[in-house]
C-alpha cells in the first residue's frame, strides 16, 4: 500500500480509534493510573479537560448543549475506563449514530431524539 493512501484514524495518536473512552484507558495505562480517583482523572483528561482545551462552550450534560455522548455498560467512571465496556448507544448532535446493528435502533437509520428521521 502506498503511504499516501493511508488516512489518519485518530488525531490523538496513530494507534487510536478516535474513541475518547479508549484514549482515557490508554492514558491510565501509560501513566500507571490505578486507583479509582486516578481513573476518574484519566476520564476527565479525555472528556471535560479536552473540551475545555478545545474551547467548546456547549460541552457537558446540560439543557441546550450538544447531545454528543456515548452510553456504556459500566456502573461508574473507573469501571468505564478500566473495563472496556460495550458501547450501547452513540449520539452525535442528538441523533443516534451507533452502534449498529442493535435491536433497539430503528431499521431506517438515525433517529433524532425529537422524533424526526
C-alpha positions, 0 to 999 in steps of 0.5 A, a space after each residue: 500500500 502506498 503511504 499516501 493512501 493511508 488516512 489518519 484514524 485518530 488525531 490523538 495518536 496513530 494507534 487510536 480509534 478516535 474513541 475518547 473512552 479508549 484514549 482515557 484507558 490508554 492514558 491510565 495505562 501509560 501513566 500507571 493510573 490505578 486507583 479509582 480517583 486516578 481513573 476518574 482523572 484519566 476520564 476527565 483528561 479525555 472528556 471535560 479537560 479536552 473540551 475545555 482545551 478545545 474551547 467548546 462552550 456547549 460541552 457537558 450534560 446540560 439543557 441546550 448543549 450538544 447531545 454528543 455522548 456515548 452510553 456504556 455498560 459500566 456502573 461508574 467512571 473507573 469501571 468505564 475506563 478500566 473495563 472496556 465496556 460495550 458501547 450501547 448507544 452513540 449520539 452525535 448532535 442528538 441523533 443516534 449514530 451507533 452502534 449498529 446493528 442493535 435491536 433497539 435502533 430503528 431499521 431506517 437509520 438515525 433517529 433524532 431524539 425529537 422524533 424526526 428521521 
